[in-house]
Structures are given as structure tokens and as C-alpha cells.
């Protein structure tokens, strides 16, 4: 049984694992390859505040960290936030990302009262594009924007 839980200090080495997986991060906007264990530890410590973003660990039945799912740039006045997800290679293709996405969207709508959650993806990130299509999402931008990104959104 999967669980969505707060990030914990012991998650840092496994978080760093996906950050240093060149295939997993090649189409992401941040330079994750430059991250260190100390960076992960600082991120986890800061994530305990839940503002201005909410970050949760996707953990397996043993509580082992599989990835991070987030609602970033939370704007309660507008009722919206940006979705993000990253998982370890060993979690890919096992339904972990789909489960984590459903859970964080539910949390955003049901518990935070958000009305809209949006995200973007680089169109050359074929794995992510296939994942979102499989989840039933289509881009709201038929062509990539000025930053060469496809945008998605979902409403409560």
C-alpha cells in the first residue's frame, strides 16, 4: 500500500539518487546534477513548513521513499498551484507516479480548497508526455510556448 507522507531526513540519499539520474532529469528545468546530499537535507528541512509549497514523499508499503510530489507556488487567493513530480528509476512503470499524482491533486482540491492545478512539460520529454496522456490529460497549449513548454491544467 502506497503512502503519501511528509519528507523525512532519511529520504535525502534516495532523493539524491533520482537527482543524479541523468536520464530522469535530462528534460527538467533545474540543474539537479549539481545537487548534493546537503542540498537534499536543506530541501527536506524547508519542506516541513508547507509554504509556499507543499512537498510530500511517495513511499511504498515499507515507508521507503520512491519520489517527491509537490504543489508549488500555492496561491490561496487565486485558488491555484503548480504540480510537480519526480520519482526514482526503480519506481518508474509501477504506477507510483499515477498514484502520487492522484493523491496530491486530491489533497490540493479537497484539503487546500484549490480550484486549479497546472503544470508544464518539455515536449521532448516523451516519457512525461506519455504519462500525462495515459492519465487522461491533454495540453492546454496545442504548441509549445515561448519557453518551449507544453502546459496542462485540471480544475476541482
C-alpha positions as CSV (number, residue, x, y, z in Angstrom):
1,X,0.0,0.0,0.0
2,X,1.5,3.3,-1.1
3,X,1.5,6.3,1.3
4,X,1.8,10.0,0.9
5,X,3.8,11.4,3.8
6,X,6.0,14.2,4.9
7,X,9.5,14.1,3.6
8,X,11.9,12.8,6.3
9,X,15.7,13.3,6.7
10,X,16.4,9.7,5.8
11,X,14.8,10.3,2.4
12,X,17.7,12.6,1.3
13,X,20.0,9.9,-0.1
14,X,17.2,8.4,-2.2
15,X,16.1,11.8,-3.3
16,X,19.7,12.5,-4.5
17,X,19.5,9.2,-6.4
18,X,16.9,10.5,-8.8
19,X,18.5,13.9,-9.0
20,X,21.8,12.3,-10.2
21,X,20.0,10.0,-12.7
22,X,20.8,11.8,-15.9
23,X,18.0,10.1,-17.9
24,X,15.4,11.0,-15.3
25,X,16.3,14.7,-15.1
26,X,17.6,15.5,-18.6
27,X,14.4,17.4,-19.5
28,X,13.8,19.2,-16.2
29,X,14.5,22.9,-15.8
30,X,16.6,22.7,-12.6
31,X,20.2,21.6,-12.6
32,X,19.7,18.5,-10.4
33,X,23.1,17.0,-11.3
34,X,24.7,19.8,-9.2
35,X,22.7,19.0,-6.1
36,X,24.4,17.5,-3.1
37,X,23.2,15.4,-0.1
38,X,23.3,18.6,2.0
39,X,21.0,20.3,-0.6
40,X,18.5,17.5,-0.3
41,X,18.7,17.7,3.5
42,X,18.1,21.5,3.4
43,X,15.1,21.0,1.0
44,X,13.6,18.4,3.3
45,X,14.0,20.7,6.3
46,X,12.4,23.6,4.5
47,X,9.6,21.4,3.2
48,X,8.3,20.9,6.8
49,X,6.7,24.4,6.6
50,X,4.3,23.6,3.8
51,X,4.6,27.2,2.5
52,X,4.9,28.5,-0.2
53,X,4.9,24.9,-1.5
54,X,3.7,21.6,-0.2
55,X,6.1,18.7,-0.8
56,X,5.3,15.1,0.0
57,X,7.2,11.8,-0.3
58,X,5.6,9.0,-2.2
59,X,6.5,6.0,-0.1
60,X,6.0,2.2,-0.7
61,X,4.4,-0.2,1.8
62,X,7.6,-0.3,3.8
63,X,7.8,3.5,4.1
64,X,10.7,3.7,1.6
65,X,10.9,6.9,-0.4
66,X,10.0,6.4,-4.0
67,X,9.8,10.1,-5.1
68,X,8.5,13.6,-4.4
69,X,5.2,15.1,-5.4
70,X,4.6,18.7,-4.9
71,X,2.2,21.6,-5.2
72,X,4.4,24.7,-5.7
73,X,3.6,28.4,-6.0
74,X,0.4,27.9,-4.0
75,X,-1.8,31.0,-4.3
76,X,-4.7,30.7,-2.0
77,X,-6.2,34.0,-3.2
78,X,-6.4,32.6,-6.8
79,X,-7.0,29.1,-5.6
80,X,-4.3,27.6,-7.7
81,X,-0.9,25.8,-7.5
82,X,1.7,24.2,-9.8
83,X,2.1,20.4,-9.7
84,X,5.5,18.7,-9.9
85,X,6.6,15.1,-9.5
86,X,9.9,13.2,-9.7
87,X,10.4,9.5,-8.9
88,X,13.4,7.2,-8.6
89,X,14.1,4.9,-11.6
90,X,13.1,1.8,-9.6
91,X,9.6,3.4,-9.1
92,X,9.0,4.0,-12.9
93,X,6.5,1.9,-14.6
94,X,4.9,0.6,-11.4
95,X,2.0,3.0,-11.0
96,X,3.9,5.1,-8.3
97,X,3.7,8.3,-10.3
98,X,0.0,7.9,-11.2
99,X,-0.9,7.2,-7.5
100,X,1.2,10.1,-6.3
101,X,-0.4,12.5,-8.8
102,X,-3.9,11.4,-7.9
103,X,-3.2,11.8,-4.2
104,X,-1.6,15.3,-4.4
105,X,-4.3,16.6,-6.7
106,X,-6.9,15.3,-4.2
107,X,-5.1,16.9,-1.3
108,X,-4.9,20.2,-3.3
109,X,-8.6,20.3,-4.1
110,X,-10.1,18.6,-1.0
111,X,-7.9,19.8,1.8
112,X,-6.4,23.1,0.5
113,X,-9.5,24.2,-1.4
114,X,-7.7,24.9,-4.6
115,X,-9.7,25.4,-7.8
116,X,-7.0,24.9,-10.4
117,X,-3.7,23.0,-10.6
118,X,-1.4,23.4,-13.5
119,X,2.0,22.1,-14.7
120,X,4.3,22.2,-17.7
121,X,6.5,19.7,-19.5
122,X,9.2,20.0,-22.2
123,X,7.6,18.4,-25.3
124,X,10.9,16.4,-25.9
125,X,10.3,14.6,-22.6
126,X,8.5,11.7,-24.3
127,X,8.2,9.7,-21.0
128,X,6.4,12.6,-19.2
129,X,4.2,13.3,-22.2
130,X,3.1,9.6,-22.4
131,X,2.5,9.6,-18.7
132,X,0.2,12.6,-18.7
133,X,-1.7,11.3,-21.8
134,X,-2.1,7.9,-20.1
135,X,-3.6,9.8,-17.1
136,X,-6.1,11.4,-19.4
137,X,-4.5,14.9,-19.6
138,X,-4.0,16.9,-22.8
139,X,-2.0,20.1,-23.1
140,X,-4.0,23.3,-23.0
141,X,-1.3,24.8,-25.3
142,X,-1.5,23.0,-28.7
143,X,2.0,24.2,-29.5
144,X,4.9,24.8,-27.1
145,X,5.0,28.3,-25.6
146,X,7.9,30.7,-25.9
147,X,10.0,28.7,-23.4
148,X,9.2,25.5,-25.5
149,X,6.9,24.1,-22.8
150,X,3.5,22.4,-23.0
151,X,1.1,23.4,-20.3
152,X,-1.6,21.3,-18.6
153,X,-4.3,22.2,-16.1
154,X,-7.0,20.5,-14.1
155,X,-9.9,22.0,-12.2
156,X,-11.7,21.0,-9.0
